[in-house]
Amino acid sequence: MRQRVLVASNRGPVSYQLGADGALAGRRGGGGLIAGMTSGLAAVAAQAEVTWICAALGDGDRMAARSPEAAPEDPGQVRVLMLDIAPETFNRAYNNVANSILWFTHHLLFDTPNQPQFGPEFGRDWASYLAYNQAFADALAREALGVAAAPAGRVRVLVQDYHLSLVPRLLREKLGAAGDVGIAHFSHTPWAPPEYYRLLPRQVGRALLDGILAADHVGFHAQCWADAFVDCCAQILGAEVSQAGRVRHRGHVTEVGVHPLGVDVPALRARAQGDDVRAHVTALSRAAGARRLIVRIDRTELSKNIVRGLHAYRELLATRPEWHGRVVHLAFAYPSRSEVPAYRAYTDQMARTAQQITEEFRTPDWNPLVLEVKDDYPRSLAACALADVLLVNPIRDGMNLVAQEGPVLSERGCALVLSREAGAAATLGDDALLVNPYDVSETAEALHTALAMSDAERRSRSAALAATAGASPPARWLGDQLAALDG
């Protein structure tokens, strides 16, 4: 019998929109997590039956969840099960807890003199987060028990990210002793060190750790995040930790592993040869002329540190006038979490900073900076192909795929200026120019070093970066986690 794999994540591999004719139309989901999971599961689906459980995020999704027969058939090999969670419950769980509290905690983003502040409203939000996680656990249990009741082999459950930290414990309680079910949880974000993690209310912090530790295997992109998680388990829960990377809590042993996620090099390069991408390559090449290109591609996310990156570029121009007229900075940003006030304010700050730089340095025949805030994936791929320098300077990042995709797509070799606080620094650090993301002057100097680098050195570094990025493709990344469960 083929084995079964159950995946749980907030966002799924497909989303639905209601057309003017009243019919549902589906499109493939976006984002790094979805792209990595989709690519990895394509290989798994050849050997196992895969069901992906996700939340219905919009009206079209909700209609598909309520009337699955109305949804167009997904051409992929993965069955998708959408959960119709009450909008108010979803909003409180997703925006008020996951994105406003947990994301800020693990990325060290709080303005601590003012935030966070936990009062009665947070109690209501936390109850919604629990209900949201319970909905996933219930759906997973139904699927797992239904499969386990038949002679279908072992069921393996892959729970994704900070949105679903309580699911392993809730699922374990639902399953009891029934079935042969292995549970894994993977965190795509960093993990906060104990001294910062303690900002969370005591019971909340303990519940999150306890929830994840009901899994058999817990994964992170980098060793530093795994170490921080283990430290929290020891100091906050009093869990027993072994040097072999195992945590014993409530009589259960959880293995903690590190699984860096790379890119599917053949698929990415094939996509970059699309007509839409090549048209952008032609247009950008014509606009840049013989000038060097510094490229960054990010979401308008606080942790991505775009404003400090802009200030570093301004300092480069102010202190290194030899680059005037010889370099252009392309900063392409994808809108993110516009429903959160702090994100709207940050996007406005980006625009103001970019305008100030343009006004200060622009000449009649030279525009030093192009900032665009819109969703344009083909143009982003084209920019990576042409980049002389790729700037990736997050405050903190679980991994960062752009740092890997840029060198893979580079057509003439690009130098990578990379934050030491990105998970990708653990694998790419030897061939990148590492910087302190808070040090604008250091980042400006690294940009100068990257621009002044010889063509031969830049090509050599770029080739090494691309080779590293391709060493852990999504299929291997996912396969290693499944193997860890089987082990």
matplotlib code that plots the C-alpha trace (Angstrom):
import matplotlib.pyplot as plt

x = [0.0, 1.2, 1.9, 0.0, 1.5, -0.6, 0.6, -0.8, -0.1, -2.0, -1.7, -2.3, -0.9, -4.0, -6.4, -9.8, -11.5, -15.1, -15.5, -18.1, -19.9, -20.2, -17.7, -14.6, -11.2, -8.1, -4.5, -1.3, -0.3, 2.8, 5.4, 8.6, 7.1, 4.4, 7.0, 9.3, 6.6, 5.0, 8.2, 9.2, 5.8, 5.9, 8.6, 6.9, 3.5, 5.1, 5.5, 2.8, -0.7, -0.5, -3.2, -2.5, -4.8, -4.9, -7.1, -9.6, -8.3, -10.9, -14.4, -13.5, -11.6, -14.6, -16.9, -14.6, -14.3, -18.1, -18.8, -15.7, -17.5, -17.8, -14.0, -12.1, -10.0, -6.4, -4.0, -1.4, -0.9, -1.8, -5.3, -6.1, -8.5, -9.5, -10.8, -13.6, -12.6, -14.9, -13.4, -13.3, -11.5, -9.1, -8.4, -7.6, -5.4, -3.6, -3.2, -3.4, -1.4, 0.6, 1.7, 1.6, 3.0, 4.7, 6.4, 7.5, 8.9, 11.0, 12.3, 13.1, 10.9, 9.1, 9.6, 9.8, 9.1, 5.7, 5.0, 4.0, 1.2, -0.9, -4.3, -7.9, -8.0, -5.0, -6.8, -9.6, -7.1, -5.3, -8.5, -9.0, -5.4, -6.3, -9.5, -7.7, -5.1, -7.8, -9.6, -6.4, -5.8, -9.4, -9.0, -5.6, -7.0, -10.0, -7.6, -5.1, -7.5, -9.5, -6.3, -4.8, -8.0, -7.2, -4.0, -2.4, 0.9, 2.3, 0.8, 3.3, 2.1, 4.1, 2.9, 4.3, 5.4, 4.5, 0.8, 0.3, 2.5, -0.2, -1.2, 1.2, 0.0, -3.7, -3.4, -1.5, -4.4, -6.9, -5.1, -4.4, -2.9, -4.6, -2.7, 0.9, 1.2, 4.5, 4.3, 6.8, 6.8, 8.9, 9.6, 10.4, 11.2, 14.0, 13.5, 13.8, 16.5, 15.0, 15.6, 13.5, 11.0, 10.1, 8.3, 5.4, 2.9, 4.2, 1.4, 1.5, 5.2, 5.0, 2.0, 3.8, 6.8, 4.7, 2.6, 5.6, 7.3, 4.5, 6.0, 8.4, 10.7, 11.1, 13.0, 14.7, 16.6, 19.7, 21.5, 21.3, 17.5, 17.5, 19.8, 17.6, 14.5, 16.3, 17.5, 13.9, 12.7, 15.3, 15.0, 11.3, 9.8, 12.6, 12.8, 15.6, 18.0, 20.6, 23.7, 22.4, 19.7, 16.8, 14.4, 12.5, 9.3, 6.2, 7.7, 8.0, 11.3, 11.4, 14.3, 15.5, 17.0, 18.4, 17.2, 18.4, 16.1, 17.7, 16.2, 15.1, 17.7, 16.5, 12.9, 14.0, 16.2, 13.6, 11.1, 13.6, 13.7, 10.0, 9.0, 7.7, 11.0, 13.1, 11.1, 11.8, 15.5, 15.6, 13.8, 16.0, 19.2, 18.2, 17.3, 20.5, 22.9, 26.5, 25.7, 26.2, 23.0, 22.5, 19.3, 17.1, 13.8, 11.8, 8.4, 7.5, 8.1, 9.6, 12.2, 13.6, 15.3, 14.6, 14.9, 18.4, 19.3, 18.2, 20.2, 23.3, 22.9, 22.6, 25.8, 27.6, 26.7, 27.6, 31.0, 32.0, 31.2, 33.1, 29.9, 27.7, 26.2, 27.7, 25.3, 21.5, 19.7, 16.7, 14.6, 11.5, 9.2, 6.1, 3.2, 2.8, 0.4, -1.1, -3.9, -1.3, -0.8, 3.0, 3.5, 1.6, 3.7, 6.9, 5.9, 5.4, 8.8, 10.4, 8.8, 9.9, 13.5, 13.7, 12.3, 14.9, 17.7, 16.4, 16.1, 19.5, 21.5, 19.5, 20.9, 19.2, 20.8, 20.9, 18.2, 20.1, 17.2, 14.1, 11.7, 8.6, 6.1, 4.0, 3.7, 5.8, 7.5, 8.8, 10.4, 12.1, 13.5, 14.9, 16.5, 18.2, 19.6, 21.1, 22.3, 26.0, 25.3, 22.4, 21.6, 19.9, 20.1, 17.3, 17.3, 16.5, 15.4, 14.7, 16.5, 16.0, 15.5, 16.3, 19.9, 20.0, 17.9, 19.9, 23.2, 21.4, 19.8, 22.8, 23.9, 27.2, 27.9, 26.7, 28.2, 26.0, 25.9, 24.2, 23.0, 24.8, 21.4, 19.8, 19.6, 21.2, 24.4, 25.2, 25.4, 26.4, 28.6, 31.9, 31.2, 29.1, 30.0, 28.5, 27.2, 25.6, 22.1, 22.0, 25.3, 24.4, 28.1, 29.3, 26.7, 27.6, 31.2, 30.2, 28.3, 31.4, 33.5, 31.0, 30.8, 34.6, 35.1, 36.8, 34.7, 36.6, 36.1, 32.4, 31.8, 33.7, 31.8, 28.5, 29.1, 30.0, 26.8, 24.7, 26.2, 25.4, 21.9, 21.3, 22.7, 19.5, 16.6, 13.0, 12.7, 15.7, 14.7, 11.3, 12.7, 15.2, 12.3, 10.3, 13.3, 13.8, 10.3, 10.8, 14.1]
y = [0.0, 3.5, 5.6, 8.8, 12.2, 15.0, 18.6, 21.4, 25.1, 28.4, 29.1, 26.3, 25.6, 26.9, 29.8, 30.4, 33.6, 34.0, 35.2, 37.5, 34.5, 33.1, 30.3, 29.6, 30.0, 28.6, 29.7, 28.3, 29.8, 32.0, 32.6, 30.9, 28.3, 27.3, 27.2, 25.0, 22.7, 22.4, 21.5, 19.1, 17.3, 16.8, 14.2, 12.7, 12.4, 9.9, 7.5, 8.5, 9.9, 13.5, 15.7, 19.4, 21.0, 24.8, 27.6, 29.2, 32.8, 34.6, 34.4, 32.1, 29.8, 29.6, 28.8, 26.0, 24.7, 24.6, 23.2, 21.3, 20.0, 23.6, 24.2, 23.5, 20.4, 21.1, 19.8, 18.9, 15.5, 16.8, 16.7, 20.0, 20.3, 23.8, 24.7, 27.2, 28.8, 31.7, 35.0, 36.6, 33.6, 33.5, 37.3, 37.2, 34.1, 35.1, 38.9, 39.5, 36.5, 34.9, 38.0, 40.7, 38.7, 35.5, 36.9, 40.0, 37.8, 35.5, 38.3, 40.6, 43.4, 44.8, 48.5, 47.2, 50.6, 50.4, 46.9, 44.2, 44.8, 41.8, 42.5, 41.3, 41.7, 39.4, 36.8, 36.8, 36.7, 33.8, 31.8, 32.3, 31.1, 28.0, 27.5, 28.0, 25.4, 23.0, 23.2, 22.0, 19.3, 18.0, 17.9, 16.1, 13.6, 12.8, 12.2, 10.3, 8.0, 7.4, 6.2, 4.4, 2.4, 0.8, -1.2, 1.8, 1.9, 4.7, 8.2, 11.1, 14.5, 17.7, 20.7, 24.0, 27.1, 29.4, 29.7, 26.1, 25.7, 24.1, 21.5, 18.7, 18.5, 18.9, 16.2, 13.9, 14.2, 13.5, 10.4, 8.8, 5.4, 5.0, 4.3, 4.6, 8.3, 10.3, 14.0, 16.6, 20.4, 22.8, 26.5, 28.6, 31.6, 32.2, 31.2, 33.8, 33.3, 32.6, 36.2, 37.6, 34.7, 35.5, 38.7, 36.3, 35.7, 32.7, 30.3, 31.3, 30.8, 27.4, 26.3, 27.0, 25.0, 22.2, 22.2, 21.7, 19.2, 16.7, 16.2, 13.4, 15.6, 19.4, 21.2, 24.5, 26.0, 26.8, 25.5, 28.8, 28.7, 25.1, 26.0, 28.9, 26.6, 23.9, 26.6, 27.8, 24.2, 23.8, 27.2, 27.8, 24.3, 22.6, 19.9, 17.4, 18.2, 15.8, 16.7, 14.6, 17.2, 15.4, 17.0, 14.9, 16.5, 14.8, 11.4, 12.0, 12.4, 14.9, 15.0, 18.5, 18.7, 21.3, 21.2, 24.2, 24.8, 25.5, 26.0, 23.8, 25.1, 23.5, 24.7, 28.2, 28.6, 27.2, 29.8, 32.6, 31.7, 32.5, 35.2, 37.5, 37.4, 37.8, 40.9, 42.4, 41.5, 43.4, 46.5, 46.6, 46.2, 49.0, 51.3, 50.5, 50.7, 50.2, 51.0, 48.5, 47.2, 46.7, 44.7, 43.8, 41.8, 41.6, 41.8, 45.1, 43.3, 45.0, 42.3, 42.6, 45.9, 47.7, 51.2, 50.6, 49.2, 52.4, 54.4, 52.3, 53.0, 56.7, 56.6, 54.8, 57.6, 60.3, 58.8, 57.3, 59.9, 57.8, 55.7, 58.7, 58.0, 54.5, 52.5, 52.1, 50.5, 48.5, 47.9, 45.7, 45.1, 43.0, 44.4, 42.5, 42.6, 45.9, 45.2, 45.7, 49.5, 49.1, 47.6, 50.4, 53.0, 51.1, 51.1, 54.9, 55.3, 53.3, 55.6, 58.8, 57.6, 56.6, 60.0, 61.8, 59.8, 60.5, 64.2, 64.4, 62.6, 62.5, 64.3, 64.9, 61.7, 59.5, 58.2, 56.5, 54.5, 52.7, 51.6, 49.7, 48.3, 45.8, 42.1, 41.4, 38.1, 38.0, 41.4, 40.2, 37.2, 39.5, 41.8, 38.8, 37.8, 41.2, 42.0, 42.9, 43.1, 41.5, 43.1, 40.9, 42.5, 41.3, 42.0, 38.3, 35.6, 31.9, 31.2, 33.6, 32.2, 35.4, 35.1, 31.8, 32.5, 35.5, 33.7, 30.8, 33.2, 35.5, 35.6, 37.4, 36.7, 38.7, 39.6, 38.9, 41.3, 39.3, 39.9, 37.6, 37.3, 35.4, 31.7, 31.5, 33.0, 29.5, 28.0, 31.0, 32.9, 31.7, 33.2, 36.3, 39.6, 39.3, 42.5, 43.5, 44.5, 47.4, 48.9, 51.1, 52.2, 48.6, 47.8, 50.8, 49.7, 46.2, 47.6, 49.4, 46.3, 44.3, 46.9, 47.2, 43.4, 42.0, 40.3, 37.0, 37.1, 38.0, 35.1, 32.7, 33.7, 33.6, 30.1, 28.8, 30.4, 28.9, 25.4, 25.7, 26.9, 23.8, 21.3, 21.2, 21.4, 21.2, 17.5, 16.7, 19.1, 17.5, 14.0, 14.5, 15.4, 12.4, 10.2, 11.6, 10.6, 7.1, 6.9]
z = [0.0, -0.7, 2.3, 3.1, 3.8, 5.3, 5.1, 7.2, 6.5, 6.8, 3.1, 0.5, -3.0, -4.7, -4.2, -5.8, -7.1, -8.0, -11.7, -13.1, -14.4, -10.9, -11.5, -9.5, -11.0, -9.4, -9.5, -7.9, -4.6, -4.1, -1.5, -0.5, 1.7, -0.8, -3.7, -1.7, -0.4, -3.8, -5.5, -2.8, -2.7, -6.5, -5.9, -2.8, -4.6, -7.0, -4.1, -1.6, -1.5, -0.4, 1.2, 1.8, 4.5, 4.6, 5.6, 3.2, 2.9, 0.7, -0.4, -3.4, -1.1, 1.3, -1.5, -2.6, 1.0, 1.4, -2.1, -3.2, -6.3, -7.6, -7.5, -10.8, -10.6, -9.5, -12.1, -9.4, -7.8, -4.3, -2.9, -1.3, 1.7, 2.7, 6.1, 6.4, 9.6, 10.9, 9.5, 12.9, 14.4, 11.5, 11.7, 15.4, 15.1, 12.0, 12.3, 16.0, 17.3, 14.5, 12.6, 15.3, 18.2, 17.2, 14.0, 16.0, 18.8, 16.6, 14.5, 17.5, 16.1, 19.1, 20.1, 23.7, 25.5, 23.9, 22.7, 23.3, 25.8, 26.9, 28.4, 28.1, 24.3, 23.9, 25.9, 23.3, 20.5, 22.1, 22.4, 18.6, 17.9, 19.9, 18.0, 14.7, 15.6, 16.9, 13.5, 11.8, 14.4, 14.0, 10.2, 10.4, 12.9, 10.7, 7.8, 9.8, 11.6, 8.4, 6.7, 9.7, 10.0, 6.6, 5.9, 4.2, 6.0, 8.1, 8.0, 8.2, 9.1, 8.2, 10.2, 8.9, 10.7, 13.6, 12.7, 13.8, 16.8, 18.9, 16.3, 17.2, 20.8, 19.9, 17.2, 19.5, 22.0, 19.3, 18.1, 21.4, 20.8, 17.5, 14.3, 13.3, 12.8, 12.7, 13.3, 12.2, 12.8, 10.7, 11.6, 8.5, 10.7, 13.2, 16.8, 19.6, 22.3, 25.8, 27.1, 24.3, 24.1, 27.8, 26.5, 25.8, 28.7, 30.7, 29.8, 26.2, 25.9, 27.6, 25.5, 22.2, 23.2, 24.6, 21.4, 19.1, 21.4, 20.8, 17.4, 16.8, 14.7, 14.8, 12.0, 11.4, 8.5, 10.5, 13.6, 15.4, 15.3, 16.5, 19.3, 20.4, 20.4, 22.5, 24.9, 25.3, 26.0, 28.7, 30.4, 30.1, 30.2, 32.2, 29.4, 29.4, 26.5, 25.1, 23.1, 20.3, 19.6, 21.4, 23.8, 26.4, 27.7, 29.3, 28.6, 24.9, 22.9, 20.1, 17.7, 16.6, 13.2, 10.8, 7.1, 5.0, 2.1, -1.3, -4.7, -7.6, -10.0, -13.3, -12.7, -11.7, -14.7, -17.0, -15.7, -16.2, -19.9, -20.3, -22.8, -20.1, -18.2, -21.3, -22.2, -18.8, -19.2, -22.5, -21.0, -17.9, -19.9, -22.2, -19.2, -17.3, -20.2, -19.1, -15.4, -12.6, -11.0, -7.3, -6.9, -3.9, -4.0, -0.8, 0.6, 2.4, 5.6, 8.7, 9.1, 5.6, 6.6, 3.3, 4.8, 6.3, 2.9, 1.2, 3.8, 3.0, -0.7, 0.1, 2.1, -0.7, -3.1, -0.5, 0.4, -2.9, -5.6, -8.2, -8.5, -9.5, -12.9, -12.9, -10.7, -10.4, -7.4, -8.3, -5.2, -6.0, -3.1, -2.9, -0.8, 2.5, 5.4, 4.5, 7.1, 9.8, 10.6, 11.3, 7.8, 6.1, 7.9, 7.0, 3.3, 3.5, 5.1, 2.3, -0.3, 1.5, 1.9, -1.8, -2.8, -0.7, -2.3, -5.8, -5.1, -3.6, -6.3, -9.6, -12.6, -16.0, -17.4, -14.3, -12.0, -9.2, -7.7, -8.8, -6.0, -7.1, -4.7, -6.6, -7.4, -10.5, -10.3, -13.9, -13.5, -10.3, -12.1, -14.8, -12.2, -10.6, -14.0, -14.6, -11.0, -10.4, -6.7, -4.8, -1.4, 1.2, 4.6, 6.8, 10.5, 10.9, 8.5, 8.8, 5.6, 2.6, -0.8, -2.7, -1.6, -3.3, -6.3, -7.4, -8.0, -9.6, -12.1, -12.6, -16.2, -15.6, -12.0, -9.0, -5.7, -2.6, 0.3, 3.0, 6.5, 9.0, 10.7, 7.7, 8.1, 4.6, 6.0, 7.5, 4.1, 1.9, 4.2, 2.8, -0.6, 0.4, 1.9, 5.4, 7.2, 10.4, 9.3, 11.8, 10.6, 7.7, 7.2, 7.1, 4.5, 2.4, 2.4, 1.5, -1.5, -2.6, -2.3, -4.3, -7.0, -7.2, -7.3, -10.3, -12.9, -12.3, -8.5, -8.9, -11.3, -9.1, -6.0, -7.8, -9.2, -5.7, -4.3, -7.0, -6.4, -2.7, -3.4, -5.6, -3.1, -1.0, -3.4, -2.1, -2.8, -0.8, 2.0, 2.3, 1.9, 4.7, 7.1, 6.0, 6.5, 9.9, 10.8, 9.5, 11.4]

ax = plt.figure().add_subplot(projection="3d")
ax.plot(x, y, z, "-o")
ax.set_aspect("equal")
plt.show()
